[in-house]
């Protein structure tokens, strides 16, 4: 969706390749550009913690065999969130992998030198000793800023390279150039391109594209990958493929997905949803829907490959798993498995990484303020003592672990305020968006016989989409059926 179609007064609001919105001013070490930890090692009188110290203190890590199952929600709840995140935000890294000043490879340096911001790290094998430095590349700065009220002049801002709207840009592409590569330009019906080599009982797959080089696993000997971030995990590949199949069945561009009605309340909880979003009051042309820096910074990607879909049973086994398998239950003792905190695979980096550490380092790169500043932003009182934090968190043991890592309450990361921040972001997106039903595509694009009304719960059948609004007269003057 082109932002001009939605915001004619401010056509850059929500547009691709513009700056992420700032809800609070950035906190850079030099006030303009340098991340926290670039030169200064202490904040509020305490050493800035290593970004992967959380697993040493047992805050984020738990063994894979200790995963709990959620009795209320399906795995679709988890993977739909990543799919929607891809639709509204993508902050690219600087493309260079060598330092600007000396040309040194960022994979083999422990010095902070643009664009390298390596993560000083502990390893599980040596207690309390920095034994590694893992590569990290800074996010690309933007040249187009759309907001000035909380942005000091000259301050570095990061880019959102996709549109901020829930407009299925994951299917059609966020730019005209990419859209051309995804469309079947030889078709007069406006179809999207599909795979010419593989199909599944008449249902088609996404096309191969040549991307050199690519961090995604490729088809051996060809250098071909499936397009975009569809490569990251199999559930994403399934959801992307279903959307393309649905488009080619109906040939309708820019239908918007119901997410705030069916998905967000289950993530935030009904009470928080009512507090931060409330009833939909209609379109408001004074609301800037651009994705915020603090929202985008906490959403990172996991690489992988979808090629197995073409040779191992197609979409249906994965789709059945998404719908029939319980989601992993998260609580204070179960936040991230060891696969994510110690064995994260990024294919152009030789070492395994830590997703939580990457999120924390990205927050420092973007100059995100600390926990107390975001509490004030969300309308909560500051936490000034450990007793205050215990009252908020509800666990004295966990607070001791947190304070052991951060030292000072102002240094704590923003993560515990997700309900407020997700709610505010979804509210800004909703004010200028229209919605269309999405559930039916899971019936028409795949073949499971019992897809739920609520794809995140276990319910009944779904009526077909009413296409009457799209009926068009043919050239002979009679109406099509």
Secondary structure, DSSP 4 states (H G I P E B T S, - for coil): --HHHH-SSSTTTT-TTEEPB-SS----TTSSSPPTTSS--EETTEEPPPTTHHHHTTSSEE-GGGPEEEEEEETHHHHHHHHHHHHH---PBPS--B-TTT--BGGG--S-BTTB--EEEE-TTSTT-EEEEE--BPBPB-S-----TT--TT---BEE-S-SS-S-HHHH-SSHHHHHHHB-TT-TT-PBP--SS-EETTEEPPPEEE-SS-SS---TTT-EEESGGGGS-HHHHHHHHHHHHHHHHH----PPB--TTTTHHHHH-HHHHHHHT-S-----TT---PPBHHHHHT--------GGGGTTT-HHHHHHHHHHSEEEE-BTTBSEEHHHHT-B--TTSSS-B-HHHHHHHHHHHTT---HHHHHHHTTPPP--SHHHHHHHHS-HHHHHHHHHHHSSGGGS-SGGGHHHHHHHHHHHHHHT---B--THHHHHSS--S---SSTTS-----PPP--GGG--B-TTSPBP-
